[in-house]
Amino acid sequence: MNWIARLFRSSTFISVGLTALPSTCSASQPDLSERCAQALVMVGRPAAATLASSGSRIRIGGKVVRLAAQIDNDEHADTKFLIGLRVDVFVDEALQPLTYGSVGIGNDREEAISTAVSEWATAVGDPLLGALGIKIGKDPEQIGSLVVYRGPAGTRSSDPRVIWSSENDKKLLHHIEGFVQGLERSPGEFHSISLMVVVRANGTTDGECRVDGAISSSLLKAIQSVLGGHDGLTYLFKQFYVVRRR
């Protein structure tokens, strides 16, 4: 998370791709896990009006999801506060390989925390809720015995010419298909793939890609051709996938 946090301090990267949810802060100041559960419910409400959380838990169909959030980075630089958030996901009290981190920046610490919570829910909400049976987000793709649920592609750049298309989505999914197929040999019902990549103007890339939480340099290399051809633009790209066995 540290290298990601350093990037977010730079004025080179500003949010242009993901729309943050309204703040989940309330007068009672619920703990981080509860706030993440509330934010996740907000993502799912348009598709499931009765969706509700109880503390850090959400019942979805016959399963109970519990979130466990913690702050990994807590920094104050110049006039900005930066929070690095990590959220673990339990389904029926079993820890799943669906952990995902987010970064929030604000004028004070509370604003940074609220932004980090909203960023997490925006990135993870659609694929996680979709994998749990809520009809939300883009239609999933089936690869072998696995179904892939995509989160929204997020880009950060100071250049408004950075645009991510649905065609790029398809190309990217094609390039990670082999890594999805590799998960067929892994036990468990739920899996994840996360991408966090910096693309520089000269076409070089750097970043952190994970399969079930484990860093994969081969995955980073596999997606470079999709992310590196944007006409000399510099940007940060991120996307999260949940993979579920049929």
Secondary structure, DSSP 4 states (H G I P E B T S, - for coil): -HHHHHHHHSTT--B-SSPPPPP---TT---HHHHHHHHHHHHHTTT-TT--EETTEEEETTEEEEEEEEEEEEEEETTEEEEEEEEEEEETTEEEEEEEEEEEEESSHHHHHHHHHHHHHHHHHHHHHHHTT---SSPPEEETTEEEEEPPPEEE-S-TT----HHHHHHHHHHHHHHHHHGGGS-SSEEEEEEEEEE-TTS-EEEEEEETTEE-HHHHHHTHHHHS-STT--EEEEEEEEEEE-
